[in-house]
Amino acid sequence: MIESDPYSTAKGVEDAIKAAARMAFEADPSLTTDERIRLEYFNRFLSRIFSEGADSQWLLKGGTGLLARVPSARATLDIDLLRERYDLNDALVELQRLAGVDLHDHFRFIYMGHEAILVGDGQPYVEGFRVNFDTYIGAQKKGRIRIDLSSGVGLTGEPTVMAPVGALSLPRLAMASYRLHPIVDQIADKVCATMYLHDNRASSREKDLVDLVVVALTQDVDGSLLGAAIENEVRRRKMSPFKCFVIPSGWGTAYSRLAQKIPYCQGVEHIDTARDLVASFINPALDGSAVERMWKSDARRWTN
């Protein structure tokens, strides 16, 4: 946990966050000032969840997890959290406890209830809770944070522990390092979500392809682990095995709209280019030719 001399007032904290967000936007306009402020609110919440350091059993998944690895990745509106080796109800209790940790930053996160994420609701094989917290700075309500909470999902790779690379420069606010969902498991989730047919309906989540493009262009990946992670995810979703990555035929418009906002997608804004890049990344993991090889993001190819 990194911390310094805390701010004496809630207004001081709020003004510092706004100023830091404006400076970050001037340096990199791919995320708006308001998006950066919202992400700092997420950071305030997550610094509480991960405040127990090496003893933590929480994992950050989804788009917020990717933003922690890659600055200027796709902005997201919620937080996906996984609690290892915990019953879901116990994980909910622990989430509320940690959300109440005082980091002397004038933030409070007030639990406002939860609802079940039923099997088939977005993540077909996972039961979880959608949990709501209202965000306060001092006495002022600043909005609501939504958490998609799950528990007990097996991991193939090792979690990555790191400070979020795109965090605002706010040295007087305590900040914890995050435990990130292993990158191979995150890739496997998005690959299978793209390929999965729910009630014979193709996925409409073109944002998953955006994330896969960003990963392919920024992350070096172990081929053996990636193949194993996809196999595990296929089993969990009760899917038929597949040897080729295919995107739904109707995709394109939403992908291009999202990709145009992301610097890492420059040159890969068209759906065909994105499909070909991701296929070259994923197919060798599916057919076994990536075993004992590494995907090198700078070269955009598998190497021995």
ABEGO torsion letter per residue (X at the ends): XBBBBBBABAAAAAAAAAAAAAAAAAABAABBAAAAAAAAAAAAAAAAAAAAEAABABBBBEAAAAAAABBGBBBBABBBBBBBGBBAAAAAAAAAAAAABBAGAGBBBBBAEBBBBBBGBGBAABBBBBBBBBBBBEABBAEBBBBBBBBGBBBABBBBBBBBAABBBBAABBBBBBBBBBAAAAAAAAAAAAABBBGGBBBABAAAAAAAAAAAAABBBBAAAAAAAAAAAAAAAGBBBBABBBBBAABGAAAAAAAAABAAABGAABAAAAAAAAAAAAAAAAAGAABGBBBBAAAGBBBX
